[in-house]
C-alpha cells in the first residue's frame, strides 16, 4: 500500500525527533557530524514522499532505522544510555546479563541496518529498476554488504582526516581493533535474518 498521508506523518515525526535531539547537545560538534547522514536520508525520504513511489512498509523500515540513528547521534553512539533506560523501565541490566563491557548501541544499529534495509532496498530494485522478483532479495543483500563495507572505508578516511579524539568520537571503536569487521558481520547477519523471515513467509503462504 502506498499512502502519501502516512509518509507525511512519519516525516513530521522524523523532523520533530531531529529537532528534539539537537536541544542542548552533549557533544555538539560530533553530534552534528553524525546528523549529516540524518539530513541526507531526510532528503531521500522527502523525495519518496513526493513521488509516493515506495510502499508504506518500506518507508516505515527507513523511518524506524533513522529514529534509532537519531537517538544514537544524540549521544554519539558510544554513550547512548540504552542500558540505564532498559534497567529503569524493566529492572533488567542487559550489559550485566550478557557480560558486555562496552556500549553496544552501535552494534545494534549495524544489525538493524541489514535487517530493516533489506525490505525497502529489494522493493527499490524491483519497482524502480525492474529487476526480476526472484533476484531482488539477493541483490538487496549484496547492497547491504557493499554499503556496509563502504561505510567502514569512510570511517577509515575520517580517521585519517580527524584528530584521534575526534576519530574515536565519530567511529566509536571503543578500543576494539576488530570493530569494523564486527560491524560488517552484524549488518550481514541482519540481512540474512530478514531474508530467512521473508522466505519462510513465502513458503507459509504457498502451503495455505
HELIX and SHEET records of a PDB file:
HELIX    1   1 UNK A    4  UNK A   21  1                                  18    
HELIX    2   2 UNK A   28  UNK A   51  1                                  24    
HELIX    3   3 UNK A   56  UNK A   74  1                                  19    
HELIX    4   4 UNK A   82  UNK A   90  1                                   9    
HELIX    5   5 UNK A   94  UNK A   98  1                                   5    
HELIX    6   6 UNK A  105  UNK A  127  1                                  23    
HELIX    7   7 UNK A  133  UNK A  161  1                                  29    
HELIX    8   8 UNK A  164  UNK A  171  1                                   8    
HELIX    9   9 UNK A  179  UNK A  207  1                                  29    
END                                                                             
